Amino acid sequence: MSRRILAATLATLATSAVPSTALAQSFDAVYGFPGVFETLQRPAVRVQFDLQPMGTWSNSEGMWGDWSDATGTHQLWFIDQASATTPAPNTPPGAATWEGSFDANGAVCDGIITTAEGLPGVWKTANCPLSVDIDVRTNAQGDRGVHAFIADNLVPGTPVWLVMGNATPGGTVSRCPDLSLDLGSPRVFDRAIADGNGQVVLQRKIPAAVAGRTVQVQAVDILACSATPVQSLAL
């Protein structure tokens, strides 16, 4: 794939939808491309959408297209339906189709993007819930460290922070100032990037200054600005 075509694809893709019975709405989506995210300047992107009930949409990247849920699943067509559904090799560069469904809570966690160039992508809504498995482990040298693993609902290339704080809710982090955490005075304990499978491991040796304390912990998706449920952890 040429850089020009890939650039055109990245400029046009991002997606979401709402049921056809809904009025016009605005919402955020995060998208990326698992196969090539390591090579992209913006491996995962957050975009705001305005979806109109008459079957058209526009987004904060200046793009537009058509949408429908007539087949029982939501579909968005980038540029327009005719372009996105033109068979290869005649599909216009940048054209794409999104497919997926909203759950009962109004979230999409498994959206699929198919591009004109055959580059598969994934997307989710910003309110897609996250969960983390976290514990304290001791290595062969006797060092204790925090280990956290998120297995689902991350777009490849998404930055994730592991933050610790006290039991007073309402803290915020700099990249997501409107996200109110369920802990207070948060400090970033570790940072990592979701891999091509949308998974991430965060781990770090426990500093002597905090060893023996009990802290509150959350992982934060820095693009979607969503967080895992708070957990209490004895260090």
C-alpha positions in Angstrom: 0.0 0.0 0.0 1.4 3.4 -0.9 1.8 6.1 1.7 -0.6 8.3 -0.2 -3.4 5.7 -0.1 -2.7 4.9 3.6 -2.8 8.6 4.4 -6.1 8.9 2.6 -7.5 5.9 4.5 -6.4 7.2 7.9 -7.9 10.6 7.1 -11.3 9.1 6.4 -11.7 6.4 9.0 -13.3 6.4 12.4 -16.8 5.3 13.2 -19.8 4.7 15.3 -23.6 4.8 15.1 -26.8 4.8 17.1 -30.1 3.0 16.6 -32.3 4.4 13.8 -35.0 5.4 16.3 -32.7 7.9 18.0 -32.4 11.6 17.3 -29.2 13.2 16.1 -26.4 12.5 18.6 -22.8 13.3 19.2 -20.4 10.7 20.5 -16.7 9.7 20.4 -15.0 6.7 18.9 -11.4 5.3 18.9 -10.1 3.4 16.0 -6.8 1.9 14.7 -5.3 -0.7 12.4 -3.8 -3.8 14.2 -1.5 -4.9 11.3 0.4 -1.7 10.9 -0.2 0.4 14.0 3.5 0.3 15.0 4.5 2.2 11.8 1.8 4.9 11.9 2.4 8.4 13.2 -1.0 8.2 15.0 -1.4 4.5 15.8 -4.8 5.0 17.4 -7.1 8.0 16.9 -10.1 9.5 18.8 -12.8 11.2 16.7 -16.1 12.9 17.5 -19.1 12.0 15.4 -22.5 13.6 14.6 -25.0 11.0 13.4 -28.2 12.3 11.7 -31.4 10.3 11.8 -31.9 10.7 8.0 -28.9 8.4 7.3 -25.9 10.7 7.0 -23.0 11.5 9.4 -20.1 13.8 9.8 -17.1 13.8 12.1 -14.5 16.1 13.7 -11.9 15.2 11.0 -14.1 16.9 8.4 -15.4 13.7 6.9 -18.9 12.5 6.1 -20.8 9.6 4.8 -23.9 7.4 4.9 -25.2 5.0 7.6 -27.9 2.4 8.1 -29.0 -0.3 10.5 -31.6 -1.8 8.1 -29.8 -5.2 8.1 -29.9 -5.5 11.9 -26.3 -4.4 12.3 -25.1 -0.9 12.1 -23.2 0.1 9.0 -21.3 3.3 8.2 -20.0 4.0 4.7 -17.1 6.4 4.3 -17.4 8.9 1.5 -20.8 7.3 0.7 -22.5 4.0 0.4 -21.9 3.7 -3.4 -18.1 4.2 -3.0 -17.7 1.9 -0.1 -19.6 -0.9 -1.7 -17.9 -0.8 -5.1 -16.1 -4.1 -5.6 -12.3 -4.1 -5.7 -10.2 -3.1 -7.6 -12.5 -0.3 -8.5 -13.2 0.9 -4.9 -12.1 4.5 -4.5 -9.1 5.1 -2.2 -10.2 6.0 1.3 -13.6 4.4 1.0 -14.5 2.1 3.8 -17.3 0.2 5.5 -17.8 -0.1 9.3 -19.9 -2.8 10.9 -21.0 -3.5 14.4 -23.7 -3.3 17.0 -24.5 -1.3 20.1 -25.1 -3.2 23.3 -27.8 -2.5 25.8 -25.6 0.1 27.5 -25.1 2.0 24.2 -21.5 0.9 23.8 -19.6 -0.7 20.9 -16.5 -2.8 21.8 -16.0 -4.9 18.7 -16.5 -2.7 15.7 -14.8 -3.8 12.4 -13.5 -1.5 9.6 -12.9 -2.8 6.1 -11.0 -0.4 3.8 -10.8 -0.1 0.0 -7.2 -1.3 0.2 -8.0 -4.3 2.3 -6.5 -2.9 5.4 -8.5 -4.3 8.4 -9.2 -1.9 11.2 -11.0 -2.0 14.6 -12.9 0.6 16.6 -14.9 1.1 19.8 -17.0 3.8 21.4 -15.3 5.8 24.1 -17.7 4.4 26.7 -16.7 0.8 26.1 -16.0 -0.7 29.6 -12.5 -1.9 30.6 -11.4 -4.3 33.2 -8.0 -5.1 34.5 -6.4 -8.1 36.3 -3.9 -6.7 38.8 -1.8 -8.2 41.6 1.5 -8.0 43.4 4.1 -10.5 42.3 7.6 -11.5 43.6 10.3 -12.4 41.1 13.1 -14.9 41.5 15.3 -12.2 43.0 12.8 -11.5 45.7 11.7 -8.1 44.3 8.0 -7.3 44.6 6.2 -5.5 41.8 2.8 -4.6 40.5 1.5 -6.5 37.5 -1.6 -5.4 35.5 -3.1 -7.0 32.4 -5.9 -5.7 30.2 -7.1 -8.4 27.7 -10.1 -6.8 26.0 -11.6 -3.7 24.6 -8.4 -1.7 23.7 -7.7 -0.5 20.2 -4.1 -1.4 19.2 -1.8 1.5 19.7 -3.8 3.0 22.6 -1.7 4.5 25.4 -2.7 3.2 28.9 -1.7 4.6 32.2 -1.7 2.7 35.6 -2.4 5.3 38.3 -2.4 5.0 42.1 -3.9 7.2 44.7 -5.9 7.5 47.9 -9.4 6.5 48.7 -10.9 9.9 48.1 -12.6 9.9 44.7 -12.5 12.7 42.2 -8.9 12.8 41.0 -7.9 13.5 37.4 -5.0 12.9 35.1 -3.6 15.5 32.7 -4.5 13.8 29.4 -8.2 13.3 30.5 -9.1 16.3 32.6 -12.8 15.7 32.3 -12.6 12.1 33.6 -13.3 11.9 37.3 -11.4 8.9 38.8 -12.6 6.8 41.7 -9.4 7.7 43.6 -7.7 10.8 44.8 -4.3 12.5 44.3 -3.5 10.1 41.4 0.1 9.5 40.4 1.2 7.6 37.2 2.8 4.3 38.3 3.4 2.9 34.8 2.7 3.6 31.1 2.3 1.2 28.1 0.9 0.9 24.6 -1.7 -1.7 23.7 -0.3 -4.3 21.3 -1.6 -5.5 18.0 -4.1 -7.7 19.8 -5.5 -4.8 21.8 -3.9 -6.1 25.0 -1.5 -4.4 27.4 0.7 -5.3 30.3 1.7 -2.7 32.9 4.3 -3.7 35.5 6.9 -2.0 37.7 8.9 -2.8 40.8 7.4 -1.3 44.0 9.5 1.6 45.2 10.7 1.5 48.7 8.9 4.8 49.5 5.4 3.1 49.0 6.2 -0.5 50.1 3.8 -1.7 52.8 1.0 0.8 51.9 -2.5 0.1 50.7 -3.4 2.2 47.7 -6.2 2.6 45.2 -5.4 1.6 41.6 -7.1 2.2 38.2 -5.9 1.8 34.6 -6.8 4.6 32.2 -7.3 4.4 28.5 -5.8 7.8 27.5 -7.5 8.1 24.2 -11.0 7.0 25.2 -10.6 8.7 28.6 -12.2 5.7 30.3 -10.9 3.9 33.4 -11.1 0.4 34.9 -13.0 0.0 38.2 -11.0 1.1 41.2 -9.2 -1.6 43.2 -7.5 -1.6 46.6 -4.0 -3.0 46.5 -1.7 -3.8 49.4 1.9 -3.1 48.4 
